Amino acid sequence: MEGTAQQDGTGPVDSRGPDQGTGPHAPKGPGDRAELGSGEGAQLLDELRAAIGKYAVLPSEEALTAVTLWVAASHIQTALQHAPRLAVMSPTKGCGKSRVLDVLHETVHKPMMTVNTSPAVIFRIIGKNPPTLLVDEADTIFGPKASGDSEILRGLLNAGHQRNRPAWRISGPEHKPTPYPTFAMAAIAGIGDLPDTITDRAVVLRMQKRKPGEKVTPFRSRYAVPELNALRDRLAAWLGPLRSTAARMVPEMPVEDRAADTWEPLVIIADLAGGHWSASARAACLTMTRHEAAQDEQTSLKTRLLRDIHRIFERENNPEALSTQDLVAALIQEADAPWAEYGTKGLNAYHLGNLLRDFGIGPANYRFDKGRQAKAYVRNRFLDAWARHCPDLVETASPDPVHGVAPASPAHRLPSAAPTGSLPIGPPGGIVGPKRAR
């Protein structure tokens, strides 16, 4: 029967959605926002923001505002149409991802912390009053060595961003098709990028290591947990009576489409609080979504760079290394490529190093024929990045026992795109037989 999902998530989906109050008085515009804020909510969010910032250094003031609102939104999940993800990512370990989850665990509604779980567990614990999922070590779930369950879990997390996107399973002795709810807020932390389909539905935190002058209060359970739990309880008491109001709200959003879906719950919280929070939430929304749009563009550019470098190595018969100077010159000559206009005067060695740094690729001193030594990029250093980011270029042949690279026989690999430029690299005939410097 519709609307009979059990608390433990073992029953069918409640398809009625949040309390969708109707009528002419649903808060929508700036004037309505001014009437909502009583002062209590704004002060409480200020205190929560200060507490989060005390234990974790976030990438920006806007990010701290966003996390504060995300925590508060978890307490009115049952009134929301969308459940935004919080993607906590960093390039290396030691950037504070787990500390952010520690703080979230003590402040969000019904936290469920896990470092590795199966899709079956997730959809069986989500019910009418869903927990807030806190997933750490996500790189072990979505990384290159992930199991087949990772795609199921990714689909479940994607579906749970919007209400009424159930997961269907055969259950019970009668093997009856049964829908299980997926709607729940989730924070997902890991090293490296998360799947694009998750970050597209997320408020994204790109964590970095603390600078020498940046200090945080050590997180110790004996005093941190009581402080944060007190804030959690006050949030629940403030927001509990406002669920019906929140369900009716249609806030003005500074963004559109999926970004608006993701940020709307945070803006609703800000409008409920009033004060400076309405403006701060919208400013954070604009700043962080624009940053992610620029990040997506940069990521696409870096993938283009990997492909162009792969083509240049192939054109030179896959030497063990190419000098930085020759590689830069060849990239600039690539037809229809952006490298000649990159920066103010075109791509240079410094730009190339910066673009490749996130892939763990850098130049090294190499000795070429006739004793010539120069900074160079070793082909082997690109193999992992090509496999991860350009899987259609992956070579399946066994490595060459002498040079440690796969043979260039087209029979053993997928063909790459046809070269669009033909400028030779280095002396006529190309670079021949580079030798590792000793």
PLY file of the C-alpha trace (Angstrom):
ply
format ascii 1.0
element vertex 438
property float x
property float y
property float z
element edge 437
property int vertex1
property int vertex2
end_header
0.00 0.00 0.00
1.29 3.48 -0.81
2.98 5.33 2.03
3.73 2.28 4.22
7.55 2.27 4.19
8.81 1.08 7.54
11.30 2.95 9.69
14.04 0.41 9.02
13.60 0.63 5.24
12.46 -2.95 4.84
9.07 -2.01 3.41
8.01 -0.34 0.18
8.81 3.21 -0.74
6.75 6.09 0.62
5.92 7.73 -2.69
4.05 10.68 -1.26
7.22 12.76 -0.87
7.71 15.60 1.60
4.96 17.61 3.17
4.05 19.61 0.10
1.88 22.28 1.67
0.03 24.45 -0.79
-1.66 27.79 -0.78
-0.92 31.41 -1.50
1.28 31.85 1.57
4.15 29.55 0.54
7.30 31.65 1.15
8.93 32.62 -2.13
10.31 36.12 -2.36
12.69 38.38 -0.40
9.83 39.87 1.60
8.76 36.44 2.80
12.36 35.63 3.78
12.46 38.66 6.07
9.40 37.36 7.93
10.89 33.89 8.47
14.09 34.72 10.34
13.45 35.19 14.05
17.08 35.67 15.02
17.32 32.34 16.83
18.19 30.41 13.68
20.78 32.90 12.46
22.55 32.88 15.83
22.49 29.08 15.96
23.98 28.80 12.47
26.66 31.31 13.46
27.59 29.12 16.42
27.59 25.97 14.30
29.78 27.65 11.68
32.28 28.71 14.34
32.37 25.20 15.82
32.99 23.55 12.43
35.73 26.07 11.63
37.36 25.40 14.99
38.01 21.73 14.21
38.52 21.75 10.43
40.20 24.09 7.94
37.94 24.24 4.90
39.01 25.49 1.46
37.23 28.86 1.74
34.79 30.93 3.77
32.10 29.98 1.26
32.85 26.30 1.83
32.47 26.78 5.60
29.10 28.47 5.03
28.00 25.62 2.73
28.95 22.87 5.19
27.10 24.67 8.00
23.92 24.85 5.91
24.35 21.25 4.72
24.49 20.01 8.31
21.33 21.94 9.19
19.54 20.68 6.07
20.07 17.09 7.19
17.62 17.77 10.03
14.74 18.49 7.61
15.44 15.74 5.05
11.84 14.54 5.27
10.65 17.94 4.01
13.06 18.19 1.07
12.68 17.26 -2.57
16.42 16.82 -3.10
19.16 15.39 -0.88
22.43 17.15 -1.79
25.65 15.19 -1.62
28.72 16.65 0.09
31.84 15.59 -1.85
34.96 15.95 0.31
37.98 15.40 -1.94
41.73 15.97 -1.64
44.79 15.31 -3.81
46.70 13.53 -1.01
46.20 12.12 2.47
46.40 14.37 5.50
44.14 17.14 4.16
41.43 16.90 6.81
38.75 14.85 5.03
38.21 12.43 7.91
38.15 15.28 10.41
35.30 16.89 8.46
33.40 13.60 8.69
34.12 13.42 12.44
32.48 16.84 12.89
29.56 15.88 10.64
29.03 12.68 12.62
28.32 14.68 15.76
26.10 17.34 14.18
23.97 15.81 11.40
20.68 13.96 11.72
21.01 10.20 12.34
24.61 9.74 11.12
25.62 6.44 9.54
29.41 6.30 9.24
31.05 3.69 7.02
34.37 3.19 5.28
33.22 0.33 3.10
29.73 -0.99 2.62
27.59 -2.83 0.11
24.66 -1.39 -1.84
22.39 -3.96 -0.18
23.12 -2.49 3.25
22.56 1.09 2.08
19.14 0.67 0.53
17.95 -1.55 3.40
18.63 1.07 6.08
16.97 3.97 4.25
13.36 4.47 5.27
10.86 7.28 5.72
13.21 8.98 8.18
16.54 8.30 6.43
19.97 8.49 8.05
22.68 10.85 6.87
25.26 8.69 5.11
28.92 9.46 5.86
31.19 7.48 3.52
34.96 7.69 4.10
37.76 6.20 1.99
35.61 6.48 -1.14
38.72 6.07 -3.31
38.73 2.39 -2.27
35.13 2.10 -3.53
35.39 4.00 -6.81
39.10 3.53 -7.58
40.57 1.45 -10.43
40.59 -1.73 -8.31
36.98 -1.36 -7.20
34.60 -4.30 -7.34
31.52 -4.55 -9.51
29.44 -3.30 -6.59
30.97 0.17 -7.03
28.80 0.87 -10.07
25.69 -0.27 -8.20
26.61 1.95 -5.26
27.28 4.88 -7.58
23.85 4.41 -9.17
22.24 4.21 -5.75
23.94 7.43 -4.60
22.92 9.17 -7.81
19.30 8.04 -7.49
19.13 9.08 -3.84
19.73 12.70 -4.77
16.07 13.02 -5.73
12.96 11.79 -3.96
10.99 8.86 -5.42
13.87 7.13 -7.22
13.59 3.67 -5.62
15.81 0.63 -6.04
13.74 -2.42 -6.98
14.64 -5.82 -5.56
13.05 -9.26 -5.39
12.29 -9.95 -1.73
10.34 -12.24 0.57
9.38 -15.88 0.19
7.03 -14.95 -2.65
9.89 -13.29 -4.58
7.81 -10.17 -5.01
9.33 -7.13 -6.76
9.68 -4.49 -4.04
10.82 -0.86 -4.27
13.30 0.29 -1.63
13.85 4.00 -0.95
17.20 5.59 -1.86
16.53 9.18 -0.79
19.07 10.26 1.83
21.69 12.95 2.25
25.27 11.69 1.94
28.77 13.01 2.53
31.43 11.14 0.57
35.16 11.61 1.23
38.15 10.26 -0.67
41.53 10.96 -2.24
41.31 12.05 -5.86
38.21 12.81 -7.86
34.90 11.12 -7.24
32.77 10.00 -10.22
31.45 12.96 -12.19
27.86 11.84 -11.72
28.29 12.17 -7.95
30.09 15.53 -7.94
27.45 16.86 -10.32
24.93 16.30 -7.51
27.17 17.57 -4.73
28.41 20.58 -2.86
32.12 20.02 -3.53
34.90 20.61 -0.99
38.40 20.40 -2.47
40.48 20.02 0.67
44.16 20.98 0.93
46.82 20.52 3.58
46.91 23.21 6.23
49.42 26.00 5.83
52.05 26.35 8.58
50.13 29.23 10.18
46.72 27.58 10.07
45.71 26.11 13.42
42.77 23.98 14.48
41.59 22.80 17.86
42.48 19.10 18.34
39.38 16.94 18.03
39.05 15.10 21.35
35.85 13.19 22.05
35.69 14.14 25.73
35.00 17.81 24.95
34.32 18.04 21.19
31.47 15.52 21.14
29.38 17.13 23.91
29.81 20.58 22.34
28.81 19.42 18.87
25.99 17.21 20.12
24.51 20.19 21.96
24.48 22.15 18.71
22.91 19.16 16.93
20.11 18.97 19.50
19.44 22.70 19.25
19.29 22.43 15.45
16.73 19.63 15.69
14.64 21.64 18.18
14.71 24.77 16.01
14.03 23.08 12.68
11.54 20.44 13.81
8.52 22.78 13.89
9.60 24.37 10.58
9.45 21.23 8.41
6.05 22.06 6.93
7.18 25.61 6.21
10.36 24.33 4.55
8.38 21.91 2.39
6.31 24.79 1.00
9.23 27.10 0.28
10.26 27.88 -3.29
13.35 30.07 -2.80
14.84 32.32 -5.42
18.00 30.62 -6.68
21.07 32.23 -8.29
21.72 29.07 -10.36
19.64 26.72 -12.50
19.04 23.07 -13.30
20.85 20.46 -11.19
22.94 23.03 -9.35
19.70 24.63 -8.18
18.36 21.23 -7.09
21.50 20.61 -5.05
21.73 24.02 -3.40
18.01 24.63 -2.80
17.92 22.81 0.59
20.85 24.94 1.80
19.18 28.16 0.66
15.93 27.08 2.34
17.81 26.72 5.64
19.39 30.14 5.14
16.02 31.76 4.46
14.53 30.09 7.53
17.35 31.55 9.61
17.23 35.03 8.09
19.77 37.70 8.94
22.91 37.63 6.81
22.42 33.96 5.98
20.15 34.46 2.96
22.77 36.56 1.18
25.70 34.43 2.41
24.10 31.21 1.14
23.47 32.59 -2.33
26.97 34.09 -2.52
28.49 30.73 -1.53
26.30 28.96 -4.09
27.48 31.23 -6.92
31.15 31.12 -5.93
31.36 27.36 -5.46
29.35 26.38 -8.54
31.42 28.72 -10.71
34.60 27.22 -9.27
33.41 23.72 -10.13
32.51 24.80 -13.65
36.04 26.13 -14.09
37.41 22.92 -12.55
35.47 20.84 -15.07
36.88 22.91 -17.90
40.42 22.49 -16.54
39.90 18.74 -16.14
38.82 18.46 -19.77
41.89 20.45 -20.77
44.17 18.09 -18.85
42.56 15.06 -20.48
43.15 16.70 -23.88
46.79 17.18 -22.92
47.20 13.48 -22.06
45.72 12.48 -25.41
47.90 14.89 -27.36
51.03 13.67 -25.58
50.05 10.06 -26.31
49.72 10.93 -30.01
53.11 12.68 -30.04
54.84 9.68 -28.47
53.21 7.40 -31.04
54.27 9.65 -33.87
57.87 9.33 -32.68
57.60 5.52 -32.48
57.16 5.53 -28.72
60.66 6.50 -27.50
61.47 5.98 -23.86
61.54 9.73 -23.25
61.05 13.07 -24.97
62.84 16.19 -23.86
60.66 18.86 -22.30
61.68 21.31 -25.01
60.74 18.97 -27.83
57.47 17.94 -26.19
56.40 21.56 -25.67
57.33 22.42 -29.27
55.31 19.49 -30.60
52.27 20.37 -28.48
52.29 23.95 -29.74
52.30 22.64 -33.31
49.28 20.36 -32.74
46.59 21.43 -35.18
43.31 22.64 -33.61
44.83 22.32 -30.13
44.71 25.10 -27.50
48.40 24.98 -26.62
49.64 27.74 -28.93
47.25 30.18 -27.20
47.65 28.79 -23.68
48.57 31.48 -21.17
49.82 34.78 -22.56
52.50 33.51 -24.96
51.60 29.87 -25.48
52.39 26.71 -23.55
55.83 26.56 -21.91
57.71 24.08 -19.74
56.35 25.61 -16.54
52.74 25.34 -17.77
53.29 21.74 -18.84
54.65 20.76 -15.43
51.69 22.40 -13.67
49.12 20.66 -15.87
50.69 17.24 -15.36
51.41 17.57 -11.63
48.00 16.26 -10.54
48.68 13.05 -12.47
51.95 12.52 -10.59
53.98 13.18 -13.73
57.03 15.41 -13.81
60.24 15.87 -15.81
63.55 14.21 -14.94
67.16 14.56 -16.10
67.84 12.23 -19.03
70.92 11.44 -21.09
70.19 11.09 -24.80
72.45 9.96 -27.63
75.91 11.51 -27.92
75.91 12.44 -24.25
73.24 15.12 -24.56
71.48 15.58 -21.23
68.21 17.47 -20.78
65.01 17.61 -18.77
62.65 15.05 -20.26
59.33 13.27 -19.76
59.55 9.49 -19.50
56.84 7.63 -21.38
56.37 5.05 -18.62
55.26 7.81 -16.25
52.20 8.44 -18.44
50.93 4.86 -18.56
48.91 5.02 -15.35
47.32 8.38 -16.26
46.45 7.12 -19.75
44.85 4.00 -18.27
42.75 5.99 -15.78
41.74 9.02 -17.83
41.97 7.82 -21.45
41.00 4.14 -21.18
40.49 3.83 -24.94
44.24 4.42 -25.34
45.29 1.65 -22.94
47.72 -0.84 -24.45
46.95 -4.43 -23.68
50.24 -5.95 -24.85
52.83 -7.12 -22.34
55.59 -4.67 -21.48
58.76 -4.73 -23.49
61.30 -6.60 -21.31
64.08 -4.22 -22.35
62.49 -0.79 -22.20
59.52 -1.55 -19.94
57.00 -0.21 -22.45
54.43 -1.99 -24.53
55.38 -2.63 -28.14
53.89 -0.26 -30.67
52.30 -2.92 -32.83
48.81 -1.77 -33.80
47.59 -5.33 -33.49
47.98 -5.10 -29.71
46.21 -1.82 -28.98
43.28 0.28 -30.02
44.11 2.81 -32.71
44.43 6.39 -31.48
43.11 9.39 -33.34
44.97 10.21 -36.50
47.72 12.80 -35.94
46.71 16.30 -36.93
50.21 17.71 -37.18
53.45 16.38 -38.57
56.19 18.64 -37.23
59.17 16.42 -36.35
60.46 16.51 -32.80
64.17 17.22 -32.43
66.57 16.42 -35.26
65.34 15.03 -38.61
64.22 11.45 -38.19
63.18 12.00 -34.59
64.90 11.15 -31.35
66.56 7.76 -31.48
67.52 5.47 -28.65
67.48 7.63 -25.51
69.38 6.11 -22.61
68.69 6.54 -18.93
71.16 8.88 -17.25
73.49 7.38 -14.69
0 1
1 2
2 3
3 4
4 5
5 6
6 7
7 8
8 9
9 10
10 11
11 12
12 13
13 14
14 15
15 16
16 17
17 18
18 19
19 20
20 21
21 22
22 23
23 24
24 25
25 26
26 27
27 28
28 29
29 30
30 31
31 32
32 33
33 34
34 35
35 36
36 37
37 38
38 39
39 40
40 41
41 42
42 43
43 44
44 45
45 46
46 47
47 48
48 49
49 50
50 51
51 52
52 53
53 54
54 55
55 56
56 57
57 58
58 59
59 60
60 61
61 62
62 63
63 64
64 65
65 66
66 67
67 68
68 69
69 70
70 71
71 72
72 73
73 74
74 75
75 76
76 77
77 78
78 79
79 80
80 81
81 82
82 83
83 84
84 85
85 86
86 87
87 88
88 89
89 90
90 91
91 92
92 93
93 94
94 95
95 96
96 97
97 98
98 99
99 100
100 101
101 102
102 103
103 104
104 105
105 106
106 107
107 108
108 109
109 110
110 111
111 112
112 113
113 114
114 115
115 116
116 117
117 118
118 119
119 120
120 121
121 122
122 123
123 124
124 125
125 126
126 127
127 128
128 129
129 130
130 131
131 132
132 133
133 134
134 135
135 136
136 137
137 138
138 139
139 140
140 141
141 142
142 143
143 144
144 145
145 146
146 147
147 148
148 149
149 150
150 151
151 152
152 153
153 154
154 155
155 156
156 157
157 158
158 159
159 160
160 161
161 162
162 163
163 164
164 165
165 166
166 167
167 168
168 169
169 170
170 171
171 172
172 173
173 174
174 175
175 176
176 177
177 178
178 179
179 180
180 181
181 182
182 183
183 184
184 185
185 186
186 187
187 188
188 189
189 190
190 191
191 192
192 193
193 194
194 195
195 196
196 197
197 198
198 199
199 200
200 201
201 202
202 203
203 204
204 205
205 206
206 207
207 208
208 209
209 210
210 211
211 212
212 213
213 214
214 215
215 216
216 217
217 218
218 219
219 220
220 221
221 222
222 223
223 224
224 225
225 226
226 227
227 228
228 229
229 230
230 231
231 232
232 233
233 234
234 235
235 236
236 237
237 238
238 239
239 240
240 241
241 242
242 243
243 244
244 245
245 246
246 247
247 248
248 249
249 250
250 251
251 252
252 253
253 254
254 255
255 256
256 257
257 258
258 259
259 260
260 261
261 262
262 263
263 264
264 265
265 266
266 267
267 268
268 269
269 270
270 271
271 272
272 273
273 274
274 275
275 276
276 277
277 278
278 279
279 280
280 281
281 282
282 283
283 284
284 285
285 286
286 287
287 288
288 289
289 290
290 291
291 292
292 293
293 294
294 295
295 296
296 297
297 298
298 299
299 300
300 301
301 302
302 303
303 304
304 305
305 306
306 307
307 308
308 309
309 310
310 311
311 312
312 313
313 314
314 315
315 316
316 317
317 318
318 319
319 320
320 321
321 322
322 323
323 324
324 325
325 326
326 327
327 328
328 329
329 330
330 331
331 332
332 333
333 334
334 335
335 336
336 337
337 338
338 339
339 340
340 341
341 342
342 343
343 344
344 345
345 346
346 347
347 348
348 349
349 350
350 351
351 352
352 353
353 354
354 355
355 356
356 357
357 358
358 359
359 360
360 361
361 362
362 363
363 364
364 365
365 366
366 367
367 368
368 369
369 370
370 371
371 372
372 373
373 374
374 375
375 376
376 377
377 378
378 379
379 380
380 381
381 382
382 383
383 384
384 385
385 386
386 387
387 388
388 389
389 390
390 391
391 392
392 393
393 394
394 395
395 396
396 397
397 398
398 399
399 400
400 401
401 402
402 403
403 404
404 405
405 406
406 407
407 408
408 409
409 410
410 411
411 412
412 413
413 414
414 415
415 416
416 417
417 418
418 419
419 420
420 421
421 422
422 423
423 424
424 425
425 426
426 427
427 428
428 429
429 430
430 431
431 432
432 433
433 434
434 435
435 436
436 437
